[in-house]
Amino acid sequence: MLGIGGGGDVVGSLAIARRCQELETPFVVGGVAWERLPVDPKPGPRPANEIRGADPLGRHALLARAETATVDGVRFSESHVAEMLGMPTVLIDITGGAPGAAEGIAAAAGRLGCDLVVYVDVGGDAIAAGDEPGLASPLCDAIMLAAGLRLAGRLDGVATVIGAGCDGELTADEVLARVAALARAGAWIGATSVTAEQADELERGARASGSEASMQVARCARGELGTAAIRDGRRTVPLGPLGALGFSFDLEAAAAELPLAVAVRDAEHLDGARDALAALGVRTELDYELDRARGSAG
């Protein structure tokens, strides 16, 4: 289970991992080496050579433990989850774009004996069309889904969206519209829900990592209704049963309805992927972080 949006998406992936466990399928969880600015003040994702306390699984993948951190001492969400579970997690380095991420995912899967990768996004921005007004962090998701598409035929992939609208980017209606588009493309596999027990685990992971989006999934699973403010009040999240559901899709079949992933598929580095989205008129989280860093420096 790979949380594909950076930050706390690895926490949301735990709900899907536990569903696999119920089906007597062993799992390994992981995510991307990219913490958001409130956690890591350095803009952008971290390359493998800036990560300490982890074991290499390949050039673009590492096995993280509780003590795994950046060279500046910033722990990853995956480090917190490793500590909570008492087992290592996977960190993917996306600085080499989708080709590098694909290499890292394949290396990790091979070393850990995994024959299926579930790419988990909390909120739904991973399946965005690109023209949604609230879309703010499409780059990381797009690179990871593009990596999965590059692995088609070699390593099976499933894309799962959990907690529609819980990241405050796409609205719940926009997420459902994209789910419907993927269903029309013949990609929809099925849906699952977060149990009360899983909600407790998500809350523990969210508190440890600071993941606001995954915390809202836990609240939805407990039956809360209404709205919640996140991101220091800049975003509003709808609370309700929809936020406790996960929608899964065959990744290869979904390609026709994943324009952002397709756009970055061949970009061999992070800046190239950002440029590919900029050509579509899509602003990314990297632009935001760089702007904030320049403002702070100024």
ROLUM-80397 format. One record per residue (C-alpha): residue in one letter; chain; x, y, z. Coordinates in steps of 0.25 Angstrom, whole numbers. Each point is the difference from the previous one (the first is absolute). Layout:
<rec res="a" chain="A" c1="X" c2="Y" c3="Z"/>
...
//
This chain:
<rec res="m" chain="A" c1="0" c2="0" c3="0"/>
<rec res="l" chain="A" c1="6" c2="13" c3="-4"/>
<rec res="g" chain="A" c1="-5" c2="13" c3="4"/>
<rec res="i" chain="A" c1="2" c2="8" c3="-13"/>
<rec res="g" chain="A" c1="-2" c2="15" c3="4"/>
<rec res="g" chain="A" c1="12" c2="1" c3="10"/>
<rec res="g" chain="A" c1="-2" c2="4" c3="14"/>
<rec res="g" chain="A" c1="-11" c2="-7" c3="8"/>
<rec res="d" chain="A" c1="-5" c2="-9" c3="-12"/>
<rec res="v" chain="A" c1="7" c2="-11" c3="6"/>
<rec res="v" chain="A" c1="-9" c2="1" c3="12"/>
<rec res="g" chain="A" c1="-13" c2="-1" c3="-9"/>
<rec res="s" chain="A" c1="6" c2="-12" c3="-7"/>
<rec res="l" chain="A" c1="0" c2="-8" c3="13"/>
<rec res="a" chain="A" c1="-15" c2="-1" c3="-1"/>
<rec res="i" chain="A" c1="1" c2="-7" c3="-14"/>
<rec res="a" chain="A" c1="12" c2="-9" c3="6"/>
<rec res="r" chain="A" c1="-9" c2="-5" c3="11"/>
<rec res="r" chain="A" c1="-11" c2="-4" c3="-10"/>
<rec res="c" chain="A" c1="11" c2="-8" c3="-7"/>
<rec res="q" chain="A" c1="3" c2="-6" c3="14"/>
<rec res="e" chain="A" c1="-14" c2="-4" c3="2"/>
<rec res="l" chain="A" c1="1" c2="-8" c3="-13"/>
<rec res="e" chain="A" c1="12" c2="-7" c3="5"/>
<rec res="t" chain="A" c1="10" c2="8" c3="-9"/>
<rec res="p" chain="A" c1="13" c2="5" c3="6"/>
<rec res="f" chain="A" c1="3" c2="14" c3="-3"/>
<rec res="v" chain="A" c1="11" c2="11" c3="1"/>
<rec res="v" chain="A" c1="-3" c2="15" c3="1"/>
<rec res="g" chain="A" c1="8" c2="11" c3="-5"/>
<rec res="g" chain="A" c1="0" c2="14" c3="-7"/>
<rec res="v" chain="A" c1="7" c2="11" c3="-6"/>
<rec res="a" chain="A" c1="12" c2="7" c3="6"/>
<rec res="w" chain="A" c1="-7" c2="14" c3="0"/>
<rec res="e" chain="A" c1="-5" c2="7" c3="12"/>
<rec res="r" chain="A" c1="-7" c2="13" c3="-1"/>
<rec res="l" chain="A" c1="6" c2="13" c3="4"/>
<rec res="p" chain="A" c1="-6" c2="0" c3="14"/>
<rec res="v" chain="A" c1="8" c2="-13" c3="3"/>
<rec res="d" chain="A" c1="12" c2="2" c3="-9"/>
<rec res="p" chain="A" c1="4" c2="14" c3="-3"/>
<rec res="k" chain="A" c1="8" c2="-4" c3="-12"/>
<rec res="p" chain="A" c1="-9" c2="1" c3="-13"/>
<rec res="g" chain="A" c1="-2" c2="-12" c3="-8"/>
<rec res="p" chain="A" c1="2" c2="-15" c3="2"/>
<rec res="r" chain="A" c1="13" c2="-6" c3="6"/>
<rec res="p" chain="A" c1="9" c2="-8" c3="-9"/>
<rec res="a" chain="A" c1="6" c2="-13" c3="6"/>
<rec res="n" chain="A" c1="13" c2="6" c3="3"/>
<rec res="e" chain="A" c1="-6" c2="10" c3="10"/>
<rec res="i" chain="A" c1="-7" c2="-11" c3="8"/>
<rec res="r" chain="A" c1="7" c2="-6" c3="12"/>
<rec res="g" chain="A" c1="-3" c2="-13" c3="8"/>
<rec res="a" chain="A" c1="-6" c2="-8" c3="-11"/>
<rec res="d" chain="A" c1="4" c2="-12" c3="-8"/>
<rec res="p" chain="A" c1="1" c2="2" c3="-15"/>
<rec res="l" chain="A" c1="-9" c2="-9" c3="-8"/>
<rec res="g" chain="A" c1="5" c2="6" c3="-13"/>
<rec res="r" chain="A" c1="4" c2="13" c3="-6"/>
<rec res="h" chain="A" c1="-14" c2="7" c3="3"/>
<rec res="a" chain="A" c1="-5" c2="-8" c3="11"/>
<rec res="l" chain="A" c1="3" c2="-2" c3="15"/>
<rec res="l" chain="A" c1="-5" c2="-9" c3="12"/>
<rec res="a" chain="A" c1="-3" c2="10" c3="11"/>
<rec res="r" chain="A" c1="0" c2="-2" c3="15"/>
<rec res="a" chain="A" c1="-5" c2="8" c3="11"/>
<rec res="e" chain="A" c1="13" c2="8" c3="1"/>
<rec res="t" chain="A" c1="0" c2="3" c3="-15"/>
<rec res="a" chain="A" c1="2" c2="15" c3="-3"/>
<rec res="t" chain="A" c1="5" c2="10" c3="-10"/>
<rec res="v" chain="A" c1="14" c2="5" c3="2"/>
<rec res="d" chain="A" c1="-6" c2="12" c3="7"/>
<rec res="g" chain="A" c1="-6" c2="-9" c3="11"/>
<rec res="v" chain="A" c1="-15" c2="0" c3="-6"/>
<rec res="r" chain="A" c1="-7" c2="-13" c3="2"/>
<rec res="f" chain="A" c1="-9" c2="-5" c3="-11"/>
<rec res="s" chain="A" c1="-15" c2="-4" c3="2"/>
<rec res="e" chain="A" c1="5" c2="-14" c3="-4"/>
<rec res="s" chain="A" c1="10" c2="1" c3="12"/>
<rec res="h" chain="A" c1="-12" c2="2" c3="9"/>
<rec res="v" chain="A" c1="-8" c2="-11" c3="-6"/>
<rec res="a" chain="A" c1="12" c2="-10" c3="1"/>
<rec res="e" chain="A" c1="1" c2="4" c3="15"/>
<rec res="m" chain="A" c1="-15" c2="-2" c3="2"/>
<rec res="l" chain="A" c1="-1" c2="-14" c3="-8"/>
<rec res="g" chain="A" c1="14" c2="-5" c3="5"/>
<rec res="m" chain="A" c1="4" c2="-3" c3="-14"/>
<rec res="p" chain="A" c1="7" c2="7" c3="-11"/>
<rec res="t" chain="A" c1="-6" c2="8" c3="-11"/>
<rec res="v" chain="A" c1="4" c2="4" c3="-14"/>
<rec res="l" chain="A" c1="4" c2="14" c3="-5"/>
<rec res="i" chain="A" c1="0" c2="3" c3="-14"/>
<rec res="d" chain="A" c1="9" c2="11" c3="-6"/>
<rec res="i" chain="A" c1="-7" c2="7" c3="-11"/>
<rec res="t" chain="A" c1="11" c2="10" c3="-4"/>
<rec res="g" chain="A" c1="3" c2="-8" c3="-12"/>
<rec res="g" chain="A" c1="-15" c2="2" c3="-5"/>
<rec res="a" chain="A" c1="-9" c2="-12" c3="-4"/>
<rec res="p" chain="A" c1="12" c2="-8" c3="-6"/>
<rec res="g" chain="A" c1="8" c2="1" c3="13"/>
<rec res="a" chain="A" c1="-12" c2="-3" c3="9"/>
<rec res="a" chain="A" c1="-4" c2="-12" c3="-9"/>
<rec res="e" chain="A" c1="14" c2="-5" c3="2"/>
<rec res="g" chain="A" c1="-1" c2="2" c3="15"/>
<rec res="i" chain="A" c1="-14" c2="-7" c3="1"/>
<rec res="a" chain="A" c1="4" c2="-12" c3="-8"/>
<rec res="a" chain="A" c1="13" c2="-1" c3="8"/>
<rec res="a" chain="A" c1="-8" c2="0" c3="13"/>
<rec res="a" chain="A" c1="-10" c2="-9" c3="-4"/>
<rec res="g" chain="A" c1="10" c2="-10" c3="-5"/>
<rec res="r" chain="A" c1="8" c2="1" c3="13"/>
<rec res="l" chain="A" c1="-12" c2="-2" c3="9"/>
<rec res="g" chain="A" c1="-7" c2="-10" c3="-8"/>
<rec res="c" chain="A" c1="-12" c2="8" c3="-4"/>
<rec res="d" chain="A" c1="-8" c2="-3" c3="-13"/>
<rec res="l" chain="A" c1="-10" c2="11" c3="1"/>
<rec res="v" chain="A" c1="1" c2="15" c3="3"/>
<rec res="v" chain="A" c1="-12" c2="8" c3="5"/>
<rec res="y" chain="A" c1="2" c2="15" c3="-3"/>
<rec res="v" chain="A" c1="-8" c2="7" c3="11"/>
<rec res="d" chain="A" c1="-4" c2="14" c3="0"/>
<rec res="v" chain="A" c1="-8" c2="7" c3="11"/>
<rec res="g" chain="A" c1="-9" c2="10" c3="-5"/>
<rec res="g" chain="A" c1="-2" c2="-2" c3="-15"/>
<rec res="d" chain="A" c1="10" c2="10" c3="-7"/>
<rec res="a" chain="A" c1="8" c2="-12" c3="-6"/>
<rec res="i" chain="A" c1="-12" c2="-3" c3="-10"/>
<rec res="a" chain="A" c1="-2" c2="15" c3="-3"/>
<rec res="a" chain="A" c1="-3" c2="5" c3="-14"/>
<rec res="g" chain="A" c1="9" c2="12" c3="3"/>
<rec res="d" chain="A" c1="-10" c2="11" c3="-1"/>
<rec res="e" chain="A" c1="-6" c2="-1" c3="14"/>
<rec res="p" chain="A" c1="1" c2="14" c3="7"/>
<rec res="g" chain="A" c1="5" c2="-6" c3="13"/>
<rec res="l" chain="A" c1="10" c2="-9" c3="-6"/>
<rec res="a" chain="A" c1="13" c2="3" c3="8"/>
<rec res="s" chain="A" c1="10" c2="-12" c3="0"/>
<rec res="p" chain="A" c1="-1" c2="-8" c3="-12"/>
<rec res="l" chain="A" c1="15" c2="-2" c3="-3"/>
<rec res="c" chain="A" c1="3" c2="-11" c3="10"/>
<rec res="d" chain="A" c1="-12" c2="-8" c3="-3"/>
<rec res="a" chain="A" c1="2" c2="1" c3="-15"/>
<rec res="i" chain="A" c1="14" c2="-5" c3="0"/>
<rec res="m" chain="A" c1="-3" c2="-12" c3="9"/>
<rec res="l" chain="A" c1="-12" c2="-4" c3="-9"/>
<rec res="a" chain="A" c1="9" c2="2" c3="-12"/>
<rec res="a" chain="A" c1="10" c2="-9" c3="6"/>
<rec res="g" chain="A" c1="-11" c2="-10" c3="2"/>
<rec res="l" chain="A" c1="-4" c2="1" c3="-15"/>
<rec res="r" chain="A" c1="15" c2="-2" c3="-4"/>
<rec res="l" chain="A" c1="0" c2="-13" c3="8"/>
<rec res="a" chain="A" c1="-13" c2="-5" c3="-8"/>
<rec res="g" chain="A" c1="3" c2="-14" c3="-4"/>
<rec res="r" chain="A" c1="11" c2="-2" c3="10"/>
<rec res="l" chain="A" c1="-7" c2="3" c3="13"/>
<rec res="d" chain="A" c1="-15" c2="1" c3="2"/>
<rec res="g" chain="A" c1="-5" c2="13" c3="5"/>
<rec res="v" chain="A" c1="-13" c2="4" c3="7"/>
<rec res="a" chain="A" c1="-3" c2="15" c3="3"/>
<rec res="t" chain="A" c1="-9" c2="3" c3="12"/>
<rec res="v" chain="A" c1="-6" c2="13" c3="4"/>
<rec res="i" chain="A" c1="-4" c2="1" c3="15"/>
<rec res="g" chain="A" c1="-7" c2="11" c3="7"/>
<rec res="a" chain="A" c1="-6" c2="8" c3="-12"/>
<rec res="g" chain="A" c1="2" c2="15" c3="3"/>
<rec res="c" chain="A" c1="7" c2="-3" c3="13"/>
<rec res="d" chain="A" c1="13" c2="8" c3="-5"/>
<rec res="g" chain="A" c1="-8" c2="13" c3="-3"/>
<rec res="e" chain="A" c1="4" c2="0" c3="-14"/>
<rec res="l" chain="A" c1="-11" c2="-7" c3="-9"/>
<rec res="t" chain="A" c1="-14" c2="1" c3="5"/>
<rec res="a" chain="A" c1="-7" c2="-12" c3="3"/>
<rec res="d" chain="A" c1="-9" c2="1" c3="-13"/>
<rec res="e" chain="A" c1="13" c2="2" c3="-8"/>
<rec res="v" chain="A" c1="6" c2="-12" c3="5"/>
<rec res="l" chain="A" c1="-13" c2="-8" c3="-3"/>
<rec res="a" chain="A" c1="0" c2="5" c3="-14"/>
<rec res="r" chain="A" c1="14" c2="-5" c3="-2"/>
<rec res="v" chain="A" c1="-4" c2="-13" c3="6"/>
<rec res="a" chain="A" c1="-12" c2="-1" c3="-10"/>
<rec res="a" chain="A" c1="10" c2="3" c3="-11"/>
<rec res="l" chain="A" c1="9" c2="-11" c3="4"/>
<rec res="a" chain="A" c1="-12" c2="-9" c3="1"/>
<rec res="r" chain="A" c1="-4" c2="3" c3="-14"/>
<rec res="a" chain="A" c1="14" c2="-3" c3="-4"/>
<rec res="g" chain="A" c1="-2" c2="-14" c3="5"/>
<rec res="a" chain="A" c1="11" c2="2" c3="11"/>
<rec res="w" chain="A" c1="-9" c2="-1" c3="13"/>
<rec res="i" chain="A" c1="3" c2="-12" c3="8"/>
<rec res="g" chain="A" c1="-8" c2="2" c3="13"/>
<rec res="a" chain="A" c1="-2" c2="8" c3="13"/>
<rec res="t" chain="A" c1="4" c2="-2" c3="14"/>
<rec res="s" chain="A" c1="-2" c2="7" c3="13"/>
<rec res="v" chain="A" c1="7" c2="4" c3="13"/>
<rec res="t" chain="A" c1="-4" c2="-7" c3="12"/>
<rec res="a" chain="A" c1="0" c2="6" c3="14"/>
<rec res="e" chain="A" c1="12" c2="-8" c3="4"/>
<rec res="q" chain="A" c1="8" c2="5" c3="-12"/>
<rec res="a" chain="A" c1="-5" c2="14" c3="3"/>
<rec res="d" chain="A" c1="7" c2="-1" c3="13"/>
<rec res="e" chain="A" c1="13" c2="-4" c3="-7"/>
<rec res="l" chain="A" c1="-1" c2="11" c3="-10"/>
<rec res="e" chain="A" c1="-2" c2="10" c3="11"/>
<rec res="r" chain="A" c1="13" c2="-5" c3="7"/>
<rec res="g" chain="A" c1="7" c2="1" c3="-13"/>
<rec res="a" chain="A" c1="-5" c2="13" c3="-3"/>
<rec res="r" chain="A" c1="3" c2="6" c3="13"/>
<rec res="a" chain="A" c1="14" c2="-5" c3="0"/>
<rec res="s" chain="A" c1="3" c2="5" c3="-15"/>
<rec res="g" chain="A" c1="-9" c2="13" c3="0"/>
<rec res="s" chain="A" c1="-8" c2="-5" c3="-11"/>
<rec res="e" chain="A" c1="-13" c2="8" c3="0"/>
<rec res="a" chain="A" c1="-6" c2="-7" c3="-12"/>
<rec res="s" chain="A" c1="1" c2="-14" c3="6"/>
<rec res="m" chain="A" c1="-6" c2="5" c3="13"/>
<rec res="q" chain="A" c1="-12" c2="5" c3="-7"/>
<rec res="v" chain="A" c1="-2" c2="-14" c3="-6"/>
<rec res="a" chain="A" c1="0" c2="-6" c3="15"/>
<rec res="r" chain="A" c1="-10" c2="11" c3="4"/>
<rec res="c" chain="A" c1="-9" c2="-4" c3="-12"/>
<rec res="a" chain="A" c1="1" c2="-15" c3="4"/>
<rec res="r" chain="A" c1="-5" c2="4" c3="13"/>
<rec res="g" chain="A" c1="-13" c2="6" c3="-5"/>
<rec res="e" chain="A" c1="3" c2="15" c3="1"/>
<rec res="l" chain="A" c1="-7" c2="9" c3="-9"/>
<rec res="g" chain="A" c1="2" c2="15" c3="-4"/>
<rec res="t" chain="A" c1="13" c2="7" c3="-4"/>
<rec res="a" chain="A" c1="14" c2="1" c3="5"/>
<rec res="a" chain="A" c1="10" c2="10" c3="-2"/>
<rec res="i" chain="A" c1="14" c2="-4" c3="-3"/>
<rec res="r" chain="A" c1="13" c2="6" c3="-5"/>
<rec res="d" chain="A" c1="-1" c2="11" c3="10"/>
<rec res="g" chain="A" c1="-14" c2="3" c3="-5"/>
<rec res="r" chain="A" c1="4" c2="2" c3="-15"/>
<rec res="r" chain="A" c1="-8" c2="-13" c3="-3"/>
<rec res="t" chain="A" c1="-13" c2="-6" c3="4"/>
<rec res="v" chain="A" c1="-4" c2="-15" c3="0"/>
<rec res="p" chain="A" c1="-13" c2="-6" c3="0"/>
<rec res="l" chain="A" c1="-3" c2="-11" c3="10"/>
<rec res="g" chain="A" c1="-9" c2="-11" c3="-2"/>
<rec res="p" chain="A" c1="-1" c2="-15" c3="-4"/>
<rec res="l" chain="A" c1="6" c2="3" c3="-14"/>
<rec res="g" chain="A" c1="14" c2="3" c3="7"/>
<rec res="a" chain="A" c1="1" c2="-14" c3="6"/>
<rec res="l" chain="A" c1="-1" c2="-7" c3="-14"/>
<rec res="g" chain="A" c1="11" c2="-4" c3="-9"/>
<rec res="f" chain="A" c1="-1" c2="-2" c3="-15"/>
<rec res="s" chain="A" c1="9" c2="-9" c3="-8"/>
<rec res="f" chain="A" c1="4" c2="-1" c3="-14"/>
<rec res="d" chain="A" c1="8" c2="-8" c3="-10"/>
<rec res="l" chain="A" c1="12" c2="10" c3="-2"/>
<rec res="e" chain="A" c1="3" c2="-4" c3="-15"/>
<rec res="a" chain="A" c1="-15" c2="0" c3="-4"/>
<rec res="a" chain="A" c1="-1" c2="14" c3="7"/>
<rec res="a" chain="A" c1="11" c2="6" c3="-8"/>
<rec res="a" chain="A" c1="-10" c2="7" c3="-10"/>
<rec res="e" chain="A" c1="-6" c2="8" c3="11"/>
<rec res="l" chain="A" c1="13" c2="4" c3="7"/>
<rec res="p" chain="A" c1="5" c2="11" c3="-8"/>
<rec res="l" chain="A" c1="10" c2="6" c3="10"/>
<rec res="a" chain="A" c1="7" c2="-14" c3="2"/>
<rec res="v" chain="A" c1="1" c2="-2" c3="-15"/>
<rec res="a" chain="A" c1="5" c2="15" c3="-2"/>
<rec res="v" chain="A" c1="12" c2="-3" c3="10"/>
<rec res="r" chain="A" c1="2" c2="-15" c3="-4"/>
<rec res="d" chain="A" c1="13" c2="3" c3="-8"/>
<rec res="a" chain="A" c1="6" c2="11" c3="8"/>
<rec res="e" chain="A" c1="13" c2="-5" c3="5"/>
<rec res="h" chain="A" c1="2" c2="10" c3="12"/>
<rec res="l" chain="A" c1="-9" c2="8" c3="9"/>
<rec res="d" chain="A" c1="1" c2="13" c3="-7"/>
<rec res="g" chain="A" c1="-4" c2="-6" c3="-13"/>
<rec res="a" chain="A" c1="-12" c2="-6" c3="6"/>
<rec res="r" chain="A" c1="-4" c2="14" c3="6"/>
<rec res="d" chain="A" c1="2" c2="6" c3="-14"/>
<rec res="a" chain="A" c1="-9" c2="-10" c3="-6"/>
<rec res="l" chain="A" c1="-11" c2="3" c3="9"/>
<rec res="a" chain="A" c1="3" c2="15" c3="-2"/>
<rec res="a" chain="A" c1="-2" c2="-2" c3="-15"/>
<rec res="l" chain="A" c1="-14" c2="-4" c3="4"/>
<rec res="g" chain="A" c1="-3" c2="12" c3="8"/>
<rec res="v" chain="A" c1="1" c2="-8" c3="13"/>
<rec res="r" chain="A" c1="8" c2="6" c3="12"/>
<rec res="t" chain="A" c1="6" c2="-10" c3="10"/>
<rec res="e" chain="A" c1="4" c2="-1" c3="14"/>
<rec res="l" chain="A" c1="15" c2="2" c3="-4"/>
<rec res="d" chain="A" c1="-3" c2="14" c3="-5"/>
<rec res="y" chain="A" c1="-7" c2="3" c3="13"/>
<rec res="e" chain="A" c1="11" c2="-5" c3="9"/>
<rec res="l" chain="A" c1="11" c2="7" c3="-9"/>
<rec res="d" chain="A" c1="-8" c2="13" c3="1"/>
<rec res="r" chain="A" c1="-2" c2="-1" c3="15"/>
<rec res="a" chain="A" c1="15" c2="-3" c3="2"/>
<rec res="r" chain="A" c1="4" c2="12" c3="-9"/>
<rec res="g" chain="A" c1="-10" c2="9" c3="8"/>
<rec res="s" chain="A" c1="6" c2="-5" c3="14"/>
<rec res="a" chain="A" c1="14" c2="3" c3="-6"/>
<rec res="g" chain="A" c1="-4" c2="14" c3="-4"/>
//
